[in-house]
């Protein structure tokens, strides 16, 4: 394996894990918001966009086509956080 490919793997895994972690954190923060304001849907959209950006960034780093079924993974993380939190806790 060439060093360039290893660099791509390392940068891709770091970028995806950091952005998915932030997506998860923003989604978890959205479950803790009180009140009838618009911050809960806004935080949900922000977490969706962070996850989407993470997947697109990995695809761009590896010079792969951006449109892929992997883009369906982006809304999965925040949606699972909201569903689990509101089914179990509330």
C-alpha positions as CSV (number, residue, x, y, z in Angstrom):
1,X,0.0,0.0,0.0
2,X,1.4,3.4,-1.0
3,X,1.8,6.2,1.5
4,X,-0.6,8.5,-0.4
5,X,-3.4,6.0,0.0
6,X,-2.7,5.7,3.8
7,X,-2.8,9.5,4.1
8,X,-6.2,9.5,2.4
9,X,-7.5,6.8,4.7
10,X,-6.3,8.6,7.8
11,X,-7.6,12.0,6.8
12,X,-10.9,10.5,5.7
13,X,-11.4,8.6,9.0
14,X,-10.5,11.7,11.1
15,X,-12.8,14.0,9.1
16,X,-15.7,11.6,9.2
17,X,-15.4,10.7,12.8
18,X,-15.0,14.4,14.0
19,X,-17.9,15.6,11.9
20,X,-20.2,12.7,12.9
21,X,-19.3,13.3,16.5
22,X,-20.3,16.9,16.2
23,X,-23.5,15.9,14.4
24,X,-24.3,13.5,17.3
25,X,-23.5,16.2,19.8
26,X,-25.7,18.8,18.1
27,X,-28.5,16.3,17.9
28,X,-28.2,15.4,21.6
29,X,-28.2,19.1,22.4
30,X,-31.4,19.5,20.4
31,X,-33.1,16.9,22.7
32,X,-32.3,19.0,25.7
33,X,-33.7,22.3,24.5
34,X,-36.8,23.5,26.4
35,X,-39.5,25.8,25.1
36,X,-41.5,26.1,21.9
37,X,-38.9,28.1,20.0
38,X,-37.4,27.1,16.7
39,X,-34.1,25.9,18.1
40,X,-35.0,22.2,18.2
41,X,-35.7,21.9,14.4
42,X,-32.8,24.2,13.7
43,X,-30.4,22.0,15.7
44,X,-31.8,18.9,13.9
45,X,-31.1,20.5,10.5
46,X,-27.6,21.5,11.6
47,X,-26.8,18.0,12.7
48,X,-28.1,16.7,9.4
49,X,-25.9,19.1,7.5
50,X,-22.8,18.2,9.6
51,X,-23.3,14.5,8.9
52,X,-23.9,15.2,5.2
53,X,-20.7,17.4,5.1
54,X,-18.7,14.6,6.7
55,X,-19.7,12.0,4.1
56,X,-19.2,14.5,1.2
57,X,-15.8,15.4,2.5
58,X,-14.7,11.8,2.7
59,X,-15.9,11.2,-0.9
60,X,-14.0,14.3,-2.1
61,X,-10.8,13.4,-0.3
62,X,-10.8,10.0,-2.0
63,X,-11.7,11.5,-5.4
64,X,-14.9,9.5,-5.6
65,X,-18.3,10.7,-7.0
66,X,-20.2,12.7,-4.4
67,X,-23.6,11.3,-5.2
68,X,-23.8,7.9,-3.5
69,X,-26.1,5.9,-1.4
70,X,-23.8,6.7,1.6
71,X,-25.5,10.1,1.7
72,X,-28.5,8.4,3.2
73,X,-26.3,7.7,6.3
74,X,-26.2,11.4,7.1
75,X,-29.8,11.8,8.4
76,X,-29.6,8.4,10.2
77,X,-27.5,9.5,13.2
78,X,-29.6,12.5,14.3
79,X,-32.8,10.8,13.5
80,X,-31.9,7.8,15.7
81,X,-30.9,10.2,18.5
82,X,-34.3,11.9,18.4
83,X,-36.3,8.7,18.1
84,X,-34.5,6.9,20.9
85,X,-34.6,9.9,23.2
86,X,-38.2,10.7,22.7
87,X,-39.4,7.1,22.8
88,X,-37.3,6.1,25.9
89,X,-37.2,9.3,27.9
90,X,-40.3,11.2,27.1
